[in-house]
Amino acid sequence: MPALDSGWATAEAWQCDAHHVLSENQSPAPGASLAGICDACGLADGFQPVQHPADIREGLHCKACGCMARQRAVARVLNEILDGVPSPDIYLTEQASPLYVALRRRFPATVGTEYISRRWRRLRLMSWLWRHGVFQRIRHGDVTRLGDADASLDAVASLDVLEHVPDATAAFRELARVLRPGGCLVATVPFYQDAQVSTRVASLDAAGNVVFHGAPEYHGDPLGGGVVCFHHFGWDLPETLTGAGFSSARLRYVRDPERGLPHGIWVIVARR
């Protein structure tokens, strides 16, 4: 299995390598299935075809566990950084998901939460979780106010959550707080690789109302409706993370055709 790149911490470093890295991307033909091993569940059942190349990040679901490409990219990095760590303590900012189910089978100390307060939505997600063999209640979690003790976790994984947090820096500080020295945050966000700096898309006013700084932007919600996007993250993100308490932060471009990742997916790796 080829090693992952070490990543980039600045736009300037990325620009030196960008042409070569991007030229190695592959786009599977619409409707074509891919063979390979899933880094989430470890099985080699292959991956569901995508109907459009733009669907690669959210598609190419593992035929065994159902994890999409970006979930498997995060699992790929977790497997690497946790290699040799006995019984690692992992926190995942999702619970009723194929990734959570798969990670618990490989790392039994994994815990997850959902940012949900409405009872009927919790029941709906709990039903999904039970159908997939994990008999737990859905735990409510807020990445700006976690219940975990200081330095209690080996890894935190967050997938397309942080762009929806009004005060993302507060979330970064909280995620750094709960990690042990040497522990890692492994996360995905819609990363804008051509942007030198991040852009605030929306904010909250003093009354807690959403104020958009341009066209309103909502991202899909599996339970229906949409979730407000507050940030477009650019290349100042690693510096923001180190300012929030991490010792280092880089963006990795995770690609491995033999693992069902023919096209690179940006993954944040920040070490405490």
N, C-alpha and C positions, 0 to 999 in steps of 0.2 A: 504494500500500500504506500503510495508516494507521500512524502512528508508535506505538511502544510507550509505555505510561505510564512515568514516571520511577521509580515504585515508592514504597515506604513503608519507613521505618526504625524506626517505633514503632507500638505498638498504638493510641495516641491519634490519630496522623495517619491511620491506616487507618480508624478508626471514624468520622472526619469524612466519609470518601468511600465507606464500605462499602455503604450502601444504594443509592446511585446506581450503583456499579460492579456489584454483584451483580444489580441489576435488568436489566442488559443481557445476562445470560447467556441462551443458547438451548440447548434440549435437543432434538436431532433425534429424530424419531419412530422407535421400534424398527423395524429392518429397512430404514430409508431410507438410501440412499447419499447422499454429499455430493460436490458438485463443488468444485474448487479446486486451488490450486498447493501442492505440498509444499515446505516450506522446507529439507528435508534433501537431496532429490535434484533439486529444481527443476522436476520434471515436473508436468503438469496432468492426470493420469489419474484424479483423484478419490480417494475414500476408502471403505474397506469399511464397511458399515453396522454399527451396534451393536445388540444385542438388548435392552439395558436402559440407561436413562440413567446408572446408576451405573458403567457400563463405559466412560464417555467418556474418562477419563484414560488408561486402559490399552488403549483400542480406537481406532476410526477409523483403522485402518492404511492407509497410502498403498498404492494398488493397484500402483504401480510399484516402490517400494523396500521396502515392508513396515513402515516406521517408524510406531509408534503415536503418539498425540497428545502425550504428555509428551516423547517424543524429538524430535518436530517443534517443540515449544515451545522446547526448548533450542537446536535448530538455528536457530530464528527469532532468538533473542537473539544467538547466535554470529555470524550473518550481519550483524547490526547493529553489534556492537562491533568486528568484524574488517574492516569495510568500509574499504578503503584501506590495509590492512596487507599489504604484499607477502609472499607465501609464509609465512603465519603458522605458527609452531610450536605445535601443539595436542596436549595429552595428554588422552585419554579413558579413564575408569576402566572400560571394557569393550572387548572386542576382537572377540569372535564375536557381533556384533549387526548388525542392519540399519543402525543409525545410524553405526557405525564404517565400514561399507562405503560408505555414502553420503558421509560426510564426507571420506574419503580421495580420492574422485573429485573433490570440489570443492576440497579443501585437501590436496594430496599429502603434506605434511609431518606429517600427523596420525599419532600413534602411540597404541596402546591396550594394555591389560593385562587380565588376569583374576586374581581372587584364588583361585587353584586350585593345589594341590600334587600331587594324585593324578594319576598318569600316564594312566590310562584316561579320566579326565574331560578332560584336556588334549587327548588324541587325538580324543575325540568333538567337542570344540569346534573343533579344527583341521580336522577333516573338514568341518564346517559352513562354516568360513571358505573353504576351498579350493573347495567347491561354488559359492560365491558370487564366485569369481574373485580372491580375495586369497590369494596363495600365501606364507603366513608361518607360522612357528611361534607357538604361543600363549605369550605372555610372562606370567610370574607377577608380580603387582604388589601392594604393600601401601601404602595411602595414608598410613600413619604412617611409612613408611621408603622413600621413593622413591629411585631411582638417578640421577635427573636432577641436574645441577649447579645451583647457586644462580642465580636470575634468568636461566633459560635458555628459558622458555616464554612465549608470548603469551597463551595461554588454557588453562585446565583445565576439562573438563566432567565432571561426575559425576552419575549418575542413580540415585536411590534406593539409595545405597550408605552414606552417612554415618550414617544411623540404625542401621546394623548394626556400627559401629565402637565398641568399648567405651570408648575414650578419644577421643571426637570432637574435643576441643580439640587433641590432639596431631596429628590429621589436618589440622585447619584450619591449624595452624602450619606443617606440612610443605607443604601446598598453597600457602601464602603464600610460603614459602621459594623454591620453584622458579619463581615467576612474576617476570617482568621488571617494573620500575616501570611502572605503567599497565596491566599485564596483568590479566586478569579470571578469577575463578572463576565458572562458570555451573553451577548445580546444582539438582537437585530432591531433595526429601525429602517424606515425608508431613507437610505443614505444618498445624499446628492454629491456624487463624486466629482462634479465639476464646480462645486461651490466652495470658495475659500472660507466663508463664514456661514454660520447657521442663521436662519431667518425665523423670527417669531411670526407665526401665522395668525395667532389669536392670543388673547389674555383674558384675565378676569378683572372686572372693575371692583370697587370697594364693596359693592353689594353682592358680589359673587356672580354677576351676569357675564356671559361670554361676549367679548368685544372682538370682532374680526378686523384685522389690519389689511384687508383686501377681500378677495372673493372668499366666501365661506368654504371651508373644506371639511368634509366628513369622510371617514373610512368605514368600510363595511363592518357590520356587527353580526356575528353568527345567529344572534337571537332576534335579528330584525332591526330596522332603523339604521342609524349611523352614529359614529363617535367623533366628536370634534377633534381635529388635528390642531395642535398648538405650535408645533415646531417642524421646520425643515432643517435637518442636521447636515452640516458641512464639515470642512476639515479643521475647524477649531474645536471639534468635539473631543479629541484626545487631550488637549490642553484643559478643557473644561473638566474632564474627568480627573486629571491629576490635581487640579485645583480643589476638587471635592473630596480628596483624601486617598486617591489611588496612587501607587508608586510609579506605575507606568500604564500607558493605554495605547493601543494600536488598532487599526482596521485591517482585518484579514479578508482576503478574497478567496473564499472556499470553493474549490472546484476539483472534482475527481469523477470522470465519466464512469469508472468502474464502481462507483458508489451512487450512481444515479444523479450525479451533479455535473452535467456536461457544460453548464454555464455558471460562471462565478456568482456567488452570493456574498454580499458584505456582512461580516460578523465582527462586532466589537469585542475585543478581549482586553479587559482592564484588570491588572493585578494589584492586590492590596499591598 
